[in-house]
Amino acid sequence: MTRFAFTIAATDGAARTGAIAMQRGLIRTPAFMPVGTAATVKGLRPTEVRAAGADIILGNTYHLMLRPGAERIARLGGLHGFMGWDRPILTDSGGYQVMSLSALTKRNEDGVAFASHLDGSRHLLSPERSIEIQRLLGSDIIMAFDELIALPAPREAMQAAMERSMRWAARSRTAFDSDSAHSSRAALFGIQQGGLDERLRAESAAALRAIGFDGYAIGGLAVGEGQEAMFGVLDYATGQFPVESPRYLMGVGKPDDIVGAVLRGVDMFDCVLPTRSGRNGQAFSLDGPINIRNARHNEDPGVLDAECGCPSCAGGVSRAYLHHLVKSGEMLGAMLMTEHNIWFYQQLMAGLRAAIAAHRLHDFAAHFLARYRKAAS
């Protein structure tokens, strides 16, 4: 059976559409991975996530190592069986949490020592331990362990973090290859760092190519630099990787972020935004974000998006009803809003794939962005 094979079916400018073949199924690209940080895409059953069109989801090393524990998940058959998802899973190595919880961490060449945000217990997360945890989880796509810093940052800090990340990438590669039973059916992605500096990004990409990975992630973005700066990096970063390998932009993002990144050659995305927004009363639509808490929706019989195929929109669930549920704190409101958002993102990805295949991506993107951003103008 195929361990990992990326096929490009069509291109349109820098954009590509194709598929990643793995033992647990096909991942159509460009792909958006719903985030299942703690072994759940919050508010949805796995069957509902799949019905929305998702081919792959994301889990998180840091959170799962703390609760319920990677060893426990392994004893229970791995993450797929534990949460009831039978298709590919990508696991984030924990690097982002190391950055976001920096007040609780101490970093050195060995790894990151930190206090659990749950109970204060002490842990060491190293490249070797990160890979071990992801192996115990049974991840299909494993991420190398890296050091991420918030932007803006001095060039010296970006360079030091990038160089350490490349040393950790080599250690991650060795750790991954040490277990042939898992590496024979899983894939390993390296993560580029370098902040907003093109030369540092080039050095990072060259180091990753020398080590050799199945795919390459563009890390260290969507951490405070803004869309314009992020696109400025993507204008050159995607071209620093092998054409035949998938490119993954970590932690992105808003719908217009995704469209702009696809135009620049990105193949894979993940973000908590559709689920987090759904829980907080925000829905995405072709005409821009909708704050369902707004009083103007309290007697609106229309659906969130007349062109959406999600069960709520297709079934005629009104904005007025969703307004009532969310304002009342009813859990059904968060569930329906989240399901709609996951569908919206997957429909956007399907539209992007079709537009690339038809060589009409720029028209699709221009129409989508003009309509989506109109509400903000």
C-alpha positions in Angstrom: 0.0 0.0 0.0 1.1 3.6 -0.6 2.9 5.2 2.3 2.9 8.7 0.9 2.6 10.0 -2.7 1.8 13.6 -3.8 0.5 14.0 -7.3 -0.1 17.4 -8.9 -3.1 17.1 -11.3 -3.2 20.7 -12.6 -1.5 24.1 -12.1 -2.7 27.7 -12.5 0.1 30.2 -12.0 1.8 29.3 -8.8 -1.3 27.4 -7.5 -1.6 23.6 -7.7 -4.3 21.0 -7.2 -3.8 17.3 -6.7 -3.8 14.7 -4.0 -1.8 13.1 -1.3 -2.2 9.3 -1.2 -1.8 7.6 2.1 -2.8 4.2 3.6 -5.8 5.7 5.4 -7.1 7.6 2.4 -6.7 10.3 -0.2 -6.2 14.0 0.8 -7.3 16.4 -1.9 -5.3 19.5 -2.2 -5.4 22.4 -1.6 -6.7 21.0 1.7 -8.0 22.5 4.9 -7.6 20.4 8.0 -10.1 21.0 10.8 -8.3 21.2 14.1 -9.0 18.5 16.6 -6.5 19.7 19.2 -7.6 17.4 22.1 -8.9 14.4 20.0 -12.1 16.2 19.0 -13.1 18.8 16.4 -15.1 20.7 19.0 -18.8 20.4 18.7 -18.9 17.8 15.9 -18.9 14.0 15.5 -16.2 12.6 13.2 -18.9 11.6 10.8 -20.1 15.2 10.6 -16.6 16.4 9.9 -16.2 13.9 7.1 -19.6 14.8 5.7 -18.5 18.4 5.4 -15.8 17.2 3.0 -12.7 17.0 5.3 -10.1 14.4 4.2 -7.7 14.9 7.1 -7.8 16.5 10.6 -5.1 17.8 13.0 -4.3 16.7 16.5 -1.8 18.3 18.9 1.2 16.7 20.6 1.4 19.1 23.5 -2.2 18.9 24.6 -2.6 15.1 24.1 0.6 14.3 26.0 -0.8 16.1 29.0 -4.3 14.8 28.8 -5.2 12.0 28.5 -1.5 11.0 27.8 0.0 9.5 24.6 0.8 6.2 26.3 -2.9 5.8 27.3 -4.1 6.6 23.8 -1.6 4.0 22.5 -2.9 1.4 24.8 -6.4 2.2 23.6 -5.5 1.6 20.0 -4.1 5.0 18.9 -5.7 8.3 18.2 -7.8 7.1 15.2 -9.6 4.4 17.2 -9.7 6.6 20.3 -11.7 9.4 18.6 -13.4 7.3 15.9 -11.7 9.0 12.8 -10.5 6.4 10.3 -8.8 8.8 7.8 -5.5 10.6 7.9 -4.4 12.6 11.0 -1.6 15.2 11.1 -0.2 16.0 14.5 1.4 19.3 15.3 4.7 18.8 17.2 4.0 21.2 20.0 6.2 24.0 18.9 3.4 26.6 18.8 2.4 25.8 22.4 6.0 26.2 23.5 5.8 29.7 22.1 2.4 30.6 23.4 3.2 29.3 26.9 6.7 30.8 27.0 6.2 32.1 30.5 6.1 28.5 31.7 9.1 27.2 29.7 12.8 27.0 29.7 14.6 26.4 26.4 18.0 24.9 25.7 19.6 22.8 23.0 18.1 19.6 24.4 14.5 20.8 24.1 11.9 22.7 26.2 11.3 22.2 29.9 7.9 23.4 30.9 5.2 23.4 33.6 1.9 22.0 32.5 -0.8 24.6 32.3 -3.2 22.1 33.8 -1.5 21.0 37.0 2.0 22.5 37.1 3.7 19.1 36.5 7.1 19.3 34.9 7.9 17.9 31.4 10.6 18.0 28.8 9.6 18.2 25.2 12.5 17.4 22.9 12.6 16.5 19.2 12.9 12.8 20.2 10.1 13.0 22.7 7.8 14.9 20.3 8.3 12.2 17.6 7.8 9.5 20.2 4.5 11.0 21.3 3.3 11.4 17.7 4.2 7.7 17.0 2.3 6.6 20.1 -0.7 8.6 18.8 -0.4 6.8 15.5 -0.2 9.9 13.5 -0.1 9.7 9.7 1.7 12.9 9.1 4.2 13.8 11.8 5.7 17.3 12.2 9.3 17.9 13.1 9.9 19.7 16.4 10.8 23.4 16.0 11.3 26.6 17.9 8.7 29.3 17.1 9.0 32.9 18.1 6.4 35.7 18.0 6.8 38.5 15.4 8.1 41.1 15.1 11.4 40.0 16.5 15.1 41.1 16.1 16.9 39.4 13.2 19.3 37.8 15.7 16.5 36.2 17.5 14.9 34.9 14.3 18.3 33.5 13.1 19.0 31.7 16.4 15.5 30.2 16.5 15.8 29.1 12.8 19.2 27.5 13.3 18.1 25.6 16.4 15.0 24.5 14.5 17.1 23.1 11.8 19.3 21.1 14.3 16.1 19.9 15.9 14.7 19.0 12.4 17.7 16.7 11.9 17.1 15.1 15.2 13.4 14.7 14.4 14.4 12.9 11.1 16.7 10.5 13.0 14.0 9.8 15.6 11.3 9.2 13.0 13.5 6.8 11.0 14.5 4.8 14.1 11.1 3.0 14.2 10.6 1.4 10.8 7.2 -0.1 11.8 5.7 3.4 12.0 7.8 5.3 9.5 6.9 2.7 6.8 3.3 3.9 6.9 3.6 7.5 8.0 5.2 10.7 6.6 7.4 13.4 8.2 7.2 17.1 7.4 9.9 19.6 8.1 9.1 23.2 9.2 10.8 26.3 7.8 11.5 29.2 10.1 13.2 32.5 9.6 10.5 35.1 10.4 10.1 37.8 7.7 13.7 37.5 6.5 14.1 36.1 3.0 17.7 35.1 3.5 16.9 33.2 6.7 14.0 31.5 5.0 16.3 30.4 2.2 18.9 29.0 4.6 16.1 27.2 6.5 14.7 25.7 3.3 18.1 24.6 2.1 18.8 22.9 5.4 15.4 21.1 5.3 16.0 19.9 1.7 19.4 18.6 2.7 17.8 16.5 5.5 14.9 15.4 3.3 11.2 15.4 4.2 8.0 14.2 2.6 6.5 17.6 2.8 7.5 21.1 3.9 5.7 23.5 6.2 6.0 27.2 6.3 6.1 28.0 10.0 6.5 31.1 12.0 3.7 33.1 10.3 0.2 34.1 11.5 1.9 35.1 14.8 1.2 38.8 14.7 2.8 40.0 11.4 -0.4 40.8 9.5 -1.6 39.6 6.1 0.5 41.8 3.9 3.7 40.7 5.6 2.6 37.1 5.5 1.9 37.2 1.8 5.2 38.9 1.3 6.9 35.9 2.7 4.8 33.5 0.7 5.7 35.3 -2.5 9.1 33.6 -2.2 8.9 30.9 0.4 6.8 28.4 -1.6 9.4 28.5 -4.4 12.2 27.5 -1.9 10.8 24.0 -1.7 10.8 21.1 -4.1 8.0 21.4 -6.7 7.1 17.7 -6.2 6.4 18.1 -2.4 3.3 19.5 -0.6 3.6 22.9 1.1 1.8 23.4 4.3 1.1 26.9 5.8 0.6 26.3 9.5 -2.1 28.0 11.5 -3.8 29.8 8.6 -6.4 31.2 8.6 -9.2 33.5 7.6 -10.9 32.7 4.3 -9.2 35.5 2.4 -5.8 34.4 3.9 -6.3 31.0 2.4 -7.3 32.3 -1.0 -4.2 34.5 -1.1 -2.0 31.7 0.0 -3.4 29.2 -2.6 -2.6 31.8 -5.3 1.0 31.7 -4.0 1.3 28.0 -4.2 0.3 26.6 -0.7 -1.3 23.1 -0.6 -2.3 22.6 3.0 -3.8 24.6 5.8 -5.2 24.3 9.4 -6.7 26.8 11.7 -9.0 26.8 14.8 -10.9 29.8 13.4 -14.0 28.0 12.0 -14.6 26.0 15.2 -13.6 28.8 17.7 -15.7 31.3 15.7 -18.7 29.0 15.7 -18.6 28.6 19.4 -18.5 32.4 19.8 -21.4 33.2 17.5 -19.6 34.1 14.3 -20.4 32.4 11.0 -18.6 32.7 7.7 -20.5 33.3 4.5 -19.8 34.3 0.9 -20.8 37.8 1.9 -18.4 38.0 4.8 -18.5 37.1 8.5 -21.8 37.2 10.4 -22.2 38.0 14.1 -25.3 36.0 14.9 -25.6 37.8 18.2 -26.5 41.0 16.5 -30.0 42.1 17.1 -30.7 42.5 13.4 -30.9 38.7 13.2 -33.5 38.2 15.9 -36.4 38.0 13.4 -34.5 37.1 10.3 -36.1 34.0 8.6 -33.2 33.6 6.2 -30.4 31.0 6.5 -26.8 31.9 7.1 -25.8 31.5 3.5 -28.3 30.6 0.8 -25.5 29.0 -1.3 -24.2 26.8 1.5 -24.9 23.1 1.5 -24.5 22.4 5.2 -27.4 20.7 7.0 -28.5 23.9 8.7 -28.6 26.1 5.6 -29.9 23.3 3.3 -32.5 22.4 6.0 -33.8 26.0 6.4 -32.5 26.7 9.9 -33.1 30.4 10.3 -30.8 33.1 11.5 -33.5 34.0 14.0 -33.3 30.5 15.5 -29.5 30.5 15.6 -29.6 34.0 17.2 -31.9 32.6 19.9 -29.8 29.6 20.6 -26.5 31.5 20.8 -28.0 34.3 22.9 -29.5 31.7 25.2 -26.2 29.8 25.6 -27.8 26.6 24.2 -25.1 24.2 23.1 -27.0 23.4 19.9 -26.3 26.9 18.7 -22.5 26.4 19.0 -22.8 23.0 17.3 -24.8 24.3 14.3 -22.6 27.3 13.9 -19.5 25.2 14.0 -20.8 22.7 11.5 -21.7 25.5 9.1 -18.3 27.0 9.4 -16.5 23.7 8.7 -18.7 23.2 5.6 -18.0 26.8 4.5 -14.2 26.1 4.6 -14.5 22.8 2.9 -16.7 24.3 0.1 -14.2 27.0 -0.3 -11.4 24.5 -0.8 -13.5 22.5 -3.3 -14.1 25.7 -5.2 -10.4 26.5 -5.2 -9.5 23.0 -6.5 -12.1 23.2 -9.3 -11.0 26.7 -10.3 -7.3 25.6 -10.5 -8.3 22.5 -12.6 -10.2 24.7 -15.0 -7.4 27.4 -15.1 -9.7 30.1 -13.8 -8.3 30.6 -10.3 -7.6 34.3 -10.7 -11.2 35.0 -11.7 -12.5 32.8 -8.9 -10.3 34.5 -6.4 -11.2 38.0 -7.5 -14.9 37.3 -7.4 -14.7 35.6 -4.0 -12.6 38.3 -2.4 -14.6 41.2 -3.8 -17.8 39.7 -2.4 -16.4 38.5 0.9 -14.7 41.8 1.7 -17.6 44.0 0.6 -19.2 43.8 4.0 -16.0 45.2 5.6 -15.8 48.1 3.1 
